[in-house]
Amino acid sequence: MMSLTTPTPSRHRHPRLRARSASAAVLAATLCLSLAACGAGKKAPAGSGTDANGAKKLVFGFSQVGSESGWRAANTKSIQDAAKAAGFELKFSDAQQKQENQIAAIRTFIQQKVDVIGFSPVVVTGWDTVLKEAKAAGIPVILTDRAIDTQDKTLYKTFIGSDFVKEGTAAGQWLVDAEKSATGTVNIAELEGTTGSAPAIDRKKGFEDMVLKDPRFKLVADQTGDFTRAKGKEVMTAFLKAHKDINILFAHNDDMAMGAIQAIEEAGLKPGKDIRIVSIDGVKDAFQAMVDGKIEVVVECNPLIGPQVMDLVRKLKDKAEVPARVESKEGVFTKDKAAAELPNRQY
Ligand code: AHR
């Protein structure tokens, strides 16, 4: 279910993004754009840019963040399936979590004269130049999943995705409620998402604003795990070596939580007993971990936005009005509800 709201203010963004230089070799290796061309004046066979009637398909260029998590895999599938169902030609590029790859992909889409460009920005800053190029070329841009920081709101037409501050706040609210009768200090470790990304910045803010106003809660460790299972495990292993007294782990996504569970178990501790885990996303593995008693609560983040994205793409191509922001509605699932909910999970 979707609702319409006004854009989220950008005041919480961190100016952390460092300038990155692109190497041609990296770009060539990572930019996997479909190069199917529509020859001007020629009637191409169906499937190569035309529909069954020989009419030109709407061309949607989409730059995905990467394939860092189960959430991301579900989001990619949703985008690809929905583009196919809508009869669009999708030019899909996986940026492998690198901003320079996304900028290169957007420039390629501009050269290819696609009808609409979409991207899920890996970080919040550094987009104005390339988005001005898209605007100058008359190609509308849609932001999916992650927002950007820019003074110039005319550089994109709409944003569709989640309110990450609300997700962090919901995670914090669960913890405050769960610990309402705690008398001693509650030590928290925080596994953060990709540095400079909207979900990492906003989830941290939402969670910490909710929790740290209560002096019983103490943040003893926080570091990025880049939204991946492997980094989640590596960073949690380091947390456990440096801090013997962690009570709560807040992971900005399920993949890092799953990696952390491995680290906790390998350290001879019991997740769910010695260290309780609060996570975000709602992938099946995390629901199974709740059923197994290893995660306490998961705040949902909905990746299945492909059909809504394609509706917006169609409207942009038709120069119809679109809302400035389309926000996903999401739930909070505690471990006592996990077994009943697991069979319903679609990702
Ligand atoms: O931007 C959404 C976040 O990105 C998801 O929480 C995470 O799993 C993904 O990598």
Residues whose N, C-alpha, C, O or C-beta is under 5 A from the ligand:
A	BS01	AHR	E68 S69 W71 R72 D145 P199 F227 H252 N253 I280 D281 C301
